[in-house]
């Protein structure tokens, strides 16, 4: 529980939670998890992963995360209908801080 508190404090210091909901945090975790497994995460796949929430709510939070420069949405040249989500350098730097924090607490 102590590590979770430390992570939440870090997210607050980095202003990740400012104006973002719990769904935003779930989106971030999902994107980072897919990237860690070297799997592209499409917008459609994210909707399926977070099926308990409405597409509109998820998209609203994605737009907010993109505006905060935590996520980016890319369209592959071979299929313009597909949207791929990926983390930005800002989110990757926050992830490294969380990893470091977890290692220090072990």
N, C-alpha and C positions, 0 to 999 in steps of 0.2 A: 504494500500500500504506500510505503514511503517513496518508492521509485515513481509510482503513478503521480503522486503529489508533486514530485520534482519535475516530471515531464510537463504537467499542467502549468506549473509556474513558468517553465521555459517557454511554453507556447504563449502564455500571457505576456511575457517580456518581449517576445518576438512579434507581438500583436497579431498572432494567427487567429485567436478567438474573437478579436474585436469585430463585432457585427456578424460573426459567423455562428452557425448553429452546430448542434451535435452532428447533424448530417454532413456538414463540411468536414468535420474531423474524420468521420467514416469514409468520406470520399478520399481524403488525403491518405488514410491508412490503406485503402484499397489500391490507389494508384501506386504507392510505394511498394506494396506487396507484389503487385504484378511486375513492376520494374525489377524488383529483387529476383524474381523468377524468370526474367528476360522474356516476358510475354506482353505483347501490345494490348493495351486496354482501349477498346472502342467505346464510344458513348453508349451504343446499344448494349454492350456487355456490362457496362456499369449499371445501366438501368435494371438489367437482370440480376446482377449481384445484390443490388439494394432494392429489390422488388417490393419490400414492405412500404416504401415511400413512393410518392407520386413522381412521375417524370418531370412535371412542372417544378416541383419543389427541388428535385435534384439539379435540374438545369439552372434554377435561380442561384443555388449555392455554387455551382460550377462557375457561373458568370462572375460571382463575387470573388471566388478564389483566383480566377484569371485576372480580374481587376487588381487584386492584391499582389499579383505577380508570384503566386504560389504554384499555379498550374498553367499549362498551355494546351490549346486545342489545335491540332494540325490536321490538314486534309491531304491524304496521299494523292499523288498525281495520277496514279492508275485507277483510282475509284473515288470520284469527287463526292459520292454519297456518304462515304465513311468519315467519321471524325475520330481521331486518336488523341487520347489524353496522355500527357506526360508531365513530370515534375520540372520545375524551373531550377536554376542554380540556387535561388534563394531557399526553396524547399529542401534541396539536397544539402545545403549548408545547415539547415535546422535539423535535418535527419542525422547528420554527423555529430552535432552537439548532443542530440538525444542518445546516440550510440555511446559517445564518450561519457555521458552522465551515467548510463547504465553500467558501463565497465567500472567506473569509479565507485559505484554503490555495491558492487559484488564483493 
